[in-house]
Amino acid sequence: MKKIMILGAGIYQVPLIKTAKRLGIYSIVVSIPGNYPGFELADKIYYENTTDYDKILEIAREEQIDGIVTAGTDVAVITIGKVCDELNLCGLSFDAAQVAANKLLMKSKYEEHGVRTAKFRRIPLDADDVAGRISGLSFPLIFKSVDSSGSRGIVRVDSEADFDAAIENVRENTRSDSYIVEEFIEGEEFGAQAFVYHGEVSFILPHGDYVFKGDTGVPIGHFAPYELDAAVIEDARKQLTAAIRAMGLDNCAINADFILRDGQTYVLEIGGRSGATCLAELVSIYYGFDYYEKILRCALGEDTVFDCGSHAVPNASMLLMSEKDGAIISQTNRNPENPDIYEVQFDYKPGDNVHKFHVGPHRIGHVITKGSTLKDAVDTLQEALTHIEIKVD
């Protein structure tokens, strides 16, 4: 039996663990202790920090794993790169992983290789002359932690009066001694899922984003297909492919965030792993294959074919969120049986404490729908949401 090490036991790693079990793959789950749903599904558990790549490499050697992977988070990507390099496993390299997990390195690679992206500056965390250091950048700006995920440590700033609060937010969400400030590009936010395998981009699937407007835009749902002019789609493909090459990514899933302005695609950032917020499910439904299975088989070094052919099923998703901090009193799904409701999922049980939604990890569930057209999928999603009630007090 092959062994897969899965980093993380949270809601976005659960489908990987379940898929491994279905395929008869022995799952070793590594995570810090906590109330994470993946623990009860794993074949074996190690309570370790997924960023401690030396310790996890030691465990991987002892267990003689055949592959290592995660989903929906950037936190563990450097560790995956380290283990893949040291054990000669199939996955992104340590060098590429460091670029993918550090927004400063990423942006520097984009600038070096001519990838279209927002102008930026590196700022030491203890700098007291921020205004002078960002000379030449235009408001609004984004203050951004270089090593966080889930939209944490990312704040929109409209004037110098907002600097102190933004810097404090970054400070609370970084382990680095610096951060970046970049111009906020006004435009339409969208993204793409992709996979790069043995040096070739296997597919690129652009998708639309539903965005929660907090300190910055936080994705709360997605849909595909994303209707764009052919020239814009080609430009997005060109920029994404160039970004993948610039970062040195290979043998991994790709999660890309873009801004469309004046018909041109600007690359915000790219992760060397599958997207969160139902994006792996979006790929599975759209193309008709189990994306989690493809991710696992690639990590195990098995020949993996992405048959994207003519299969294209429109689908849409939305997170379930709370409008306040508190405990879940009750949660009810009153939707009748409907083959176009792909999944309604509650992340918590009554009695569990939840947060008022601010960033991605504050989600409390999701709804995914499909249809013969995108309009059908979206209409079904909106209708399904009206039949879900979650009481928090």
VODRENLO-444917 format. One record per residue (C-alpha): residue in one letter; x, y, z; residue number from 1. Coordinates in steps of 0.2 Angstrom, whole numbers, plus 5000, padded with zeros to 4 digits. Layout:
BEGIN
+--------+------+------+------+-----+
| residu |   c1 |   c2 |   c3 | num |
+--------+------+------+------+-----+
|      a |    X |    Y |    Z | NUM |
...
+--------+------+------+------+-----+
! end
This chain:
BEGIN
+--------+------+------+------+-----+
| residu |   c1 |   c2 |   c3 | num |
+--------+------+------+------+-----+
|      m | 5000 | 5000 | 5000 |   1 |
|      k | 5007 | 5017 | 4995 |   2 |
|      k | 5009 | 5030 | 5008 |   3 |
|      i | 5004 | 5049 | 5006 |   4 |
|      m | 5008 | 5062 | 5018 |   5 |
|      i | 4995 | 5076 | 5019 |   6 |
|      l | 5000 | 5092 | 5027 |   7 |
|      g | 4985 | 5100 | 5037 |   8 |
|      a | 4969 | 5092 | 5044 |   9 |
|      g | 4957 | 5106 | 5041 |  10 |
|      i | 4942 | 5107 | 5030 |  11 |
|      y | 4952 | 5109 | 5014 |  12 |
|      q | 4963 | 5094 | 5017 |  13 |
|      v | 4948 | 5083 | 5021 |  14 |
|      p | 4943 | 5079 | 5003 |  15 |
|      l | 4961 | 5073 | 5000 |  16 |
|      i | 4961 | 5062 | 5015 |  17 |
|      k | 4944 | 5054 | 5010 |  18 |
|      t | 4950 | 5052 | 4992 |  19 |
|      a | 4966 | 5043 | 4998 |  20 |
|      k | 4955 | 5031 | 5009 |  21 |
|      r | 4944 | 5028 | 4994 |  22 |
|      l | 4959 | 5024 | 4983 |  23 |
|      g | 4967 | 5012 | 4996 |  24 |
|      i | 4981 | 5024 | 4999 |  25 |
|      y | 4988 | 5025 | 5017 |  26 |
|      s | 4986 | 5043 | 5023 |  27 |
|      i | 4998 | 5051 | 5036 |  28 |
|      v | 4991 | 5067 | 5042 |  29 |
|      v | 5002 | 5081 | 5050 |  30 |
|      s | 4995 | 5096 | 5059 |  31 |
|      i | 4996 | 5106 | 5075 |  32 |
|      p | 4984 | 5100 | 5088 |  33 |
|      g | 4966 | 5107 | 5086 |  34 |
|      n | 4948 | 5103 | 5082 |  35 |
|      y | 4952 | 5098 | 5065 |  36 |
|      p | 4940 | 5086 | 5055 |  37 |
|      g | 4954 | 5077 | 5046 |  38 |
|      f | 4961 | 5069 | 5062 |  39 |
|      e | 4947 | 5057 | 5063 |  40 |
|      l | 4949 | 5051 | 5045 |  41 |
|      a | 4968 | 5049 | 5044 |  42 |
|      d | 4976 | 5032 | 5045 |  43 |
|      k | 4990 | 5039 | 5056 |  44 |
|      i | 4993 | 5056 | 5064 |  45 |
|      y | 5008 | 5067 | 5069 |  46 |
|      y | 5005 | 5082 | 5079 |  47 |
|      e | 5018 | 5094 | 5071 |  48 |
|      n | 5018 | 5111 | 5064 |  49 |
|      t | 5018 | 5109 | 5045 |  50 |
|      t | 5031 | 5123 | 5043 |  51 |
|      d | 5044 | 5113 | 5052 |  52 |
|      y | 5051 | 5105 | 5037 |  53 |
|      d | 5066 | 5097 | 5046 |  54 |
|      k | 5055 | 5088 | 5058 |  55 |
|      i | 5042 | 5083 | 5044 |  56 |
|      l | 5057 | 5077 | 5033 |  57 |
|      e | 5063 | 5066 | 5048 |  58 |
|      i | 5045 | 5059 | 5049 |  59 |
|      a | 5044 | 5056 | 5030 |  60 |
|      r | 5060 | 5047 | 5030 |  61 |
|      e | 5055 | 5036 | 5045 |  62 |
|      e | 5038 | 5032 | 5036 |  63 |
|      q | 5045 | 5029 | 5019 |  64 |
|      i | 5032 | 5040 | 5011 |  65 |
|      d | 5028 | 5039 | 4993 |  66 |
|      g | 5022 | 5057 | 4991 |  67 |
|      i | 5017 | 5073 | 5000 |  68 |
|      v | 5004 | 5085 | 4997 |  69 |
|      t | 4991 | 5098 | 5003 |  70 |
|      a | 4977 | 5108 | 4997 |  71 |
|      g | 4969 | 5125 | 5000 |  72 |
|      t | 4984 | 5133 | 5010 |  73 |
|      d | 5001 | 5141 | 5006 |  74 |
|      v | 5008 | 5138 | 5024 |  75 |
|      a | 5014 | 5120 | 5021 |  76 |
|      v | 5021 | 5123 | 5003 |  77 |
|      i | 5039 | 5126 | 5008 |  78 |
|      t | 5039 | 5110 | 5018 |  79 |
|      i | 5032 | 5100 | 5003 |  80 |
|      g | 5046 | 5107 | 4992 |  81 |
|      k | 5059 | 5102 | 5005 |  82 |
|      v | 5053 | 5084 | 5007 |  83 |
|      c | 5051 | 5082 | 4988 |  84 |
|      d | 5069 | 5088 | 4985 |  85 |
|      e | 5077 | 5077 | 4999 |  86 |
|      l | 5067 | 5061 | 4995 |  87 |
|      n | 5066 | 5064 | 4976 |  88 |
|      l | 5047 | 5064 | 4976 |  89 |
|      c | 5035 | 5071 | 4963 |  90 |
|      g | 5031 | 5089 | 4967 |  91 |
|      l | 5037 | 5107 | 4967 |  92 |
|      s | 5055 | 5110 | 4971 |  93 |
|      f | 5061 | 5118 | 4987 |  94 |
|      d | 5067 | 5134 | 4977 |  95 |
|      a | 5050 | 5136 | 4969 |  96 |
|      a | 5041 | 5133 | 4985 |  97 |
|      q | 5050 | 5147 | 4993 |  98 |
|      v | 5045 | 5158 | 4979 |  99 |
|      a | 5027 | 5153 | 4980 | 100 |
|      a | 5026 | 5155 | 4999 | 101 |
|      n | 5034 | 5172 | 4999 | 102 |
|      k | 5025 | 5187 | 4990 | 103 |
|      l | 5041 | 5197 | 4990 | 104 |
|      l | 5051 | 5184 | 4981 | 105 |
|      m | 5036 | 5180 | 4970 | 106 |
|      k | 5034 | 5199 | 4965 | 107 |
|      s | 5052 | 5200 | 4962 | 108 |
|      k | 5052 | 5185 | 4950 | 109 |
|      y | 5037 | 5193 | 4941 | 110 |
|      e | 5047 | 5210 | 4939 | 111 |
|      e | 5062 | 5201 | 4933 | 112 |
|      h | 5053 | 5190 | 4920 | 113 |
|      g | 5042 | 5204 | 4913 | 114 |
|      v | 5025 | 5196 | 4921 | 115 |
|      r | 5012 | 5210 | 4921 | 116 |
|      t | 5009 | 5214 | 4940 | 117 |
|      a | 5006 | 5229 | 4951 | 118 |
|      k | 5021 | 5241 | 4955 | 119 |
|      f | 5027 | 5237 | 4973 | 120 |
|      r | 5040 | 5241 | 4986 | 121 |
|      r | 5048 | 5231 | 5000 | 122 |
|      i | 5047 | 5239 | 5017 | 123 |
|      p | 5056 | 5233 | 5033 | 124 |
|      l | 5044 | 5230 | 5047 | 125 |
|      d | 5052 | 5242 | 5058 | 126 |
|      a | 5054 | 5256 | 5045 | 127 |
|      d | 5048 | 5273 | 5051 | 128 |
|      d | 5049 | 5282 | 5034 | 129 |
|      v | 5036 | 5272 | 5025 | 130 |
|      a | 5029 | 5287 | 5015 | 131 |
|      g | 5047 | 5291 | 5008 | 132 |
|      r | 5050 | 5272 | 5004 | 133 |
|      i | 5034 | 5271 | 4993 | 134 |
|      s | 5037 | 5287 | 4983 | 135 |
|      g | 5031 | 5284 | 4966 | 136 |
|      l | 5017 | 5273 | 4970 | 137 |
|      s | 4999 | 5279 | 4969 | 138 |
|      f | 4985 | 5277 | 4981 | 139 |
|      p | 4975 | 5267 | 4984 | 140 |
|      l | 4988 | 5254 | 4991 | 141 |
|      i | 4989 | 5237 | 4998 | 142 |
|      f | 4999 | 5233 | 5013 | 143 |
|      k | 5003 | 5214 | 5012 | 144 |
|      s | 5011 | 5202 | 5023 | 145 |
|      v | 5024 | 5192 | 5012 | 146 |
|      d | 5020 | 5175 | 5021 | 147 |
|      s | 5002 | 5174 | 5025 | 148 |
|      s | 4987 | 5165 | 5017 | 149 |
|      g | 4968 | 5166 | 5018 | 150 |
|      s | 4968 | 5185 | 5015 | 151 |
|      r | 4976 | 5188 | 5032 | 152 |
|      g | 4988 | 5202 | 5034 | 153 |
|      i | 4982 | 5211 | 5018 | 154 |
|      v | 4975 | 5228 | 5020 | 155 |
|      r | 4969 | 5242 | 5008 | 156 |
|      v | 4976 | 5259 | 5012 | 157 |
|      d | 4968 | 5275 | 5005 | 158 |
|      s | 4979 | 5288 | 5014 | 159 |
|      e | 4994 | 5290 | 5025 | 160 |
|      a | 4982 | 5291 | 5040 | 161 |
|      d | 4979 | 5272 | 5038 | 162 |
|      f | 4997 | 5267 | 5038 | 163 |
|      d | 4999 | 5263 | 5057 | 164 |
|      a | 4983 | 5252 | 5057 | 165 |
|      a | 4989 | 5243 | 5041 | 166 |
|      i | 5006 | 5240 | 5048 | 167 |
|      e | 5000 | 5233 | 5064 | 168 |
|      n | 4988 | 5221 | 5054 | 169 |
|      v | 5003 | 5215 | 5044 | 170 |
|      r | 5014 | 5213 | 5060 | 171 |
|      e | 5001 | 5202 | 5068 | 172 |
|      n | 5001 | 5191 | 5052 | 173 |
|      t | 5019 | 5188 | 5048 | 174 |
|      r | 5035 | 5179 | 5053 | 175 |
|      s | 5045 | 5190 | 5041 | 176 |
|      d | 5055 | 5206 | 5045 | 177 |
|      s | 5047 | 5215 | 5030 | 178 |
|      y | 5032 | 5217 | 5020 | 179 |
|      i | 5027 | 5224 | 5003 | 180 |
|      v | 5016 | 5239 | 4998 | 181 |
|      e | 5009 | 5238 | 4981 | 182 |
|      e | 4997 | 5249 | 4970 | 183 |
|      f | 4979 | 5243 | 4971 | 184 |
|      i | 4973 | 5240 | 4954 | 185 |
|      e | 4955 | 5245 | 4951 | 186 |
|      g | 4947 | 5232 | 4940 | 187 |
|      e | 4938 | 5215 | 4940 | 188 |
|      e | 4945 | 5201 | 4951 | 189 |
|      f | 4945 | 5184 | 4944 | 190 |
|      g | 4956 | 5169 | 4945 | 191 |
|      a | 4961 | 5152 | 4937 | 192 |
|      q | 4965 | 5135 | 4942 | 193 |
|      a | 4979 | 5126 | 4933 | 194 |
|      f | 4991 | 5111 | 4934 | 195 |
|      v | 5009 | 5110 | 4928 | 196 |
|      y | 5015 | 5092 | 4926 | 197 |
|      h | 5033 | 5087 | 4919 | 198 |
|      g | 5036 | 5105 | 4913 | 199 |
|      e | 5019 | 5107 | 4904 | 200 |
|      v | 5004 | 5116 | 4909 | 201 |
|      s | 4990 | 5103 | 4908 | 202 |
|      f | 4975 | 5114 | 4909 | 203 |
|      i | 4970 | 5132 | 4913 | 204 |
|      l | 4953 | 5135 | 4919 | 205 |
|      p | 4948 | 5154 | 4922 | 206 |
|      h | 4934 | 5156 | 4935 | 207 |
|      g | 4924 | 5171 | 4941 | 208 |
|      d | 4925 | 5176 | 4959 | 209 |
|      y | 4912 | 5182 | 4972 | 210 |
|      v | 4921 | 5194 | 4983 | 211 |
|      f | 4918 | 5199 | 5001 | 212 |
|      k | 4923 | 5218 | 5003 | 213 |
|      g | 4932 | 5219 | 5019 | 214 |
|      d | 4949 | 5227 | 5021 | 215 |
|      t | 4953 | 5220 | 5004 | 216 |
|      g | 4943 | 5208 | 4993 | 217 |
|      v | 4941 | 5191 | 5000 | 218 |
|      p | 4935 | 5177 | 4989 | 219 |
|      i | 4919 | 5169 | 4996 | 220 |
|      g | 4913 | 5159 | 4980 | 221 |
|      h | 4917 | 5155 | 4962 | 222 |
|      f | 4909 | 5151 | 4946 | 223 |
|      a | 4914 | 5143 | 4929 | 224 |
|      p | 4915 | 5146 | 4915 | 225 |
|      y | 4920 | 5164 | 4916 | 226 |
|      e | 4914 | 5173 | 4901 | 227 |
|      l | 4929 | 5183 | 4893 | 228 |
|      d | 4933 | 5189 | 4876 | 229 |
|      a | 4945 | 5177 | 4867 | 230 |
|      a | 4959 | 5190 | 4867 | 231 |
|      v | 4957 | 5192 | 4886 | 232 |
|      i | 4958 | 5173 | 4889 | 233 |
|      e | 4973 | 5172 | 4878 | 234 |
|      d | 4981 | 5186 | 4888 | 235 |
|      a | 4977 | 5178 | 4904 | 236 |
|      r | 4984 | 5161 | 4898 | 237 |
|      k | 5000 | 5170 | 4892 | 238 |
|      q | 5003 | 5179 | 4909 | 239 |
|      l | 4999 | 5164 | 4919 | 240 |
|      t | 5011 | 5153 | 4909 | 241 |
|      a | 5024 | 5166 | 4911 | 242 |
|      a | 5022 | 5168 | 4930 | 243 |
|      i | 5023 | 5149 | 4932 | 244 |
|      r | 5039 | 5149 | 4922 | 245 |
|      a | 5046 | 5163 | 4932 | 246 |
|      m | 5043 | 5155 | 4948 | 247 |
|      g | 5049 | 5138 | 4943 | 248 |
|      l | 5034 | 5129 | 4947 | 249 |
|      d | 5032 | 5111 | 4941 | 250 |
|      n | 5022 | 5095 | 4946 | 251 |
|      c | 5009 | 5104 | 4956 | 252 |
|      a | 4992 | 5112 | 4956 | 253 |
|      i | 4991 | 5131 | 4953 | 254 |
|      n | 4980 | 5143 | 4961 | 255 |
|      a | 4980 | 5160 | 4952 | 256 |
|      d | 4973 | 5177 | 4957 | 257 |
|      f | 4971 | 5191 | 4943 | 258 |
|      i | 4964 | 5208 | 4941 | 259 |
|      l | 4957 | 5213 | 4924 | 260 |
|      r | 4959 | 5231 | 4919 | 261 |
|      d | 4957 | 5239 | 4902 | 262 |
|      g | 4957 | 5222 | 4894 | 263 |
|      q | 4974 | 5217 | 4902 | 264 |
|      t | 4977 | 5203 | 4915 | 265 |
|      y | 4988 | 5208 | 4930 | 266 |
|      v | 4994 | 5194 | 4940 | 267 |
|      l | 4991 | 5197 | 4959 | 268 |
|      e | 4999 | 5181 | 4965 | 269 |
|      i | 5000 | 5162 | 4962 | 270 |
|      g | 5000 | 5148 | 4974 | 271 |
|      g | 5008 | 5131 | 4971 | 272 |
|      r | 4993 | 5121 | 4977 | 273 |
|      s | 4975 | 5119 | 4973 | 274 |
|      g | 4963 | 5134 | 4978 | 275 |
|      a | 4952 | 5134 | 4993 | 276 |
|      t | 4934 | 5140 | 4993 | 277 |
|      c | 4927 | 5125 | 4983 | 278 |
|      l | 4940 | 5128 | 4969 | 279 |
|      a | 4945 | 5110 | 4968 | 280 |
|      e | 4927 | 5105 | 4967 | 281 |
|      l | 4924 | 5118 | 4953 | 282 |
|      v | 4938 | 5109 | 4942 | 283 |
|      s | 4931 | 5092 | 4946 | 284 |
|      i | 4913 | 5097 | 4941 | 285 |
|      y | 4918 | 5107 | 4926 | 286 |
|      y | 4930 | 5094 | 4918 | 287 |
|      g | 4921 | 5078 | 4924 | 288 |
|      f | 4936 | 5070 | 4933 | 289 |
|      d | 4940 | 5069 | 4952 | 290 |
|      y | 4953 | 5083 | 4954 | 291 |
|      y | 4958 | 5077 | 4971 | 292 |
|      e | 4962 | 5060 | 4964 | 293 |
|      k | 4973 | 5068 | 4950 | 294 |
|      i | 4982 | 5078 | 4964 | 295 |
|      l | 4986 | 5063 | 4974 | 296 |
|      r | 4991 | 5052 | 4959 | 297 |
|      c | 5003 | 5066 | 4953 | 298 |
|      a | 5011 | 5067 | 4971 | 299 |
|      l | 5013 | 5048 | 4971 | 300 |
|      g | 5023 | 5049 | 4955 | 301 |
|      e | 5010 | 5040 | 4945 | 302 |
|      d | 5007 | 5045 | 4927 | 303 |
|      t | 4993 | 5057 | 4927 | 304 |
|      v | 4982 | 5062 | 4912 | 305 |
|      f | 4971 | 5077 | 4913 | 306 |
|      d | 4957 | 5074 | 4900 | 307 |
|      c | 4949 | 5091 | 4898 | 308 |
|      g | 4941 | 5087 | 4881 | 309 |
|      s | 4924 | 5094 | 4878 | 310 |
|      h | 4917 | 5091 | 4895 | 311 |
|      a | 4912 | 5107 | 4903 | 312 |
|      v | 4899 | 5108 | 4916 | 313 |
|      p | 4894 | 5125 | 4923 | 314 |
|      n | 4895 | 5127 | 4942 | 315 |
|      a | 4895 | 5140 | 4956 | 316 |
|      s | 4899 | 5140 | 4974 | 317 |
|      m | 4897 | 5151 | 4989 | 318 |
|      l | 4903 | 5150 | 5007 | 319 |
|      l | 4892 | 5150 | 5022 | 320 |
|      m | 4896 | 5164 | 5034 | 321 |
|      s | 4891 | 5171 | 5051 | 322 |
|      e | 4887 | 5190 | 5053 | 323 |
|      k | 4894 | 5189 | 5071 | 324 |
|      d | 4905 | 5180 | 5083 | 325 |
|      g | 4896 | 5167 | 5094 | 326 |
|      a | 4891 | 5149 | 5096 | 327 |
|      i | 4880 | 5140 | 5083 | 328 |
|      i | 4863 | 5137 | 5090 | 329 |
|      s | 4856 | 5127 | 5075 | 330 |
|      q | 4859 | 5124 | 5057 | 331 |
|      t | 4846 | 5118 | 5045 | 332 |
|      n | 4846 | 5113 | 5026 | 333 |
|      r | 4828 | 5114 | 5019 | 334 |
|      n | 4833 | 5111 | 5001 | 335 |
|      p | 4823 | 5097 | 4993 | 336 |
|      e | 4832 | 5084 | 4983 | 337 |
|      n | 4840 | 5091 | 4968 | 338 |
|      p | 4853 | 5084 | 4957 | 339 |
|      d | 4860 | 5101 | 4953 | 340 |
|      i | 4864 | 5104 | 4971 | 341 |
|      y | 4881 | 5096 | 4971 | 342 |
|      e | 4885 | 5099 | 4990 | 343 |
|      v | 4879 | 5108 | 5005 | 344 |
|      q | 4892 | 5106 | 5019 | 345 |
|      f | 4892 | 5113 | 5037 | 346 |
|      d | 4909 | 5114 | 5044 | 347 |
|      y | 4904 | 5115 | 5062 | 348 |
|      k | 4891 | 5107 | 5074 | 349 |
|      p | 4879 | 5116 | 5085 | 350 |
|      g | 4888 | 5122 | 5101 | 351 |
|      d | 4904 | 5126 | 5091 | 352 |
|      n | 4910 | 5144 | 5092 | 353 |
|      v | 4912 | 5153 | 5076 | 354 |
|      h | 4919 | 5170 | 5070 | 355 |
|      k | 4910 | 5185 | 5061 | 356 |
|      f | 4917 | 5183 | 5043 | 357 |
|      h | 4932 | 5193 | 5039 | 358 |
|      v | 4944 | 5181 | 5031 | 359 |
|      g | 4943 | 5164 | 5022 | 360 |
|      p | 4946 | 5153 | 5037 | 361 |
|      h | 4931 | 5161 | 5045 | 362 |
|      r | 4919 | 5151 | 5034 | 363 |
|      i | 4906 | 5140 | 5042 | 364 |
|      g | 4901 | 5129 | 5027 | 365 |
|      h | 4898 | 5130 | 5008 | 366 |
|      v | 4885 | 5127 | 4995 | 367 |
|      i | 4890 | 5120 | 4977 | 368 |
|      t | 4878 | 5119 | 4962 | 369 |
|      k | 4879 | 5115 | 4944 | 370 |
|      g | 4868 | 5117 | 4929 | 371 |
|      s | 4866 | 5115 | 4910 | 372 |
|      t | 4871 | 5134 | 4909 | 373 |
|      l | 4880 | 5145 | 4920 | 374 |
|      k | 4864 | 5155 | 4923 | 375 |
|      d | 4855 | 5139 | 4929 | 376 |
|      a | 4869 | 5135 | 4941 | 377 |
|      v | 4869 | 5152 | 4948 | 378 |
|      d | 4850 | 5153 | 4950 | 379 |
|      t | 4851 | 5136 | 4959 | 380 |
|      l | 4864 | 5142 | 4970 | 381 |
|      q | 4854 | 5158 | 4975 | 382 |
|      e | 4839 | 5148 | 4978 | 383 |
|      a | 4848 | 5135 | 4988 | 384 |
|      l | 4855 | 5148 | 4999 | 385 |
|      t | 4838 | 5154 | 5004 | 386 |
|      h | 4834 | 5137 | 5011 | 387 |
|      i | 4849 | 5136 | 5023 | 388 |
|      e | 4847 | 5143 | 5040 | 389 |
|      i | 4861 | 5144 | 5053 | 390 |
|      k | 4858 | 5153 | 5070 | 391 |
|      v | 4872 | 5160 | 5079 | 392 |
|      d | 4871 | 5168 | 5096 | 393 |
+--------+------+------+------+-----+
! end
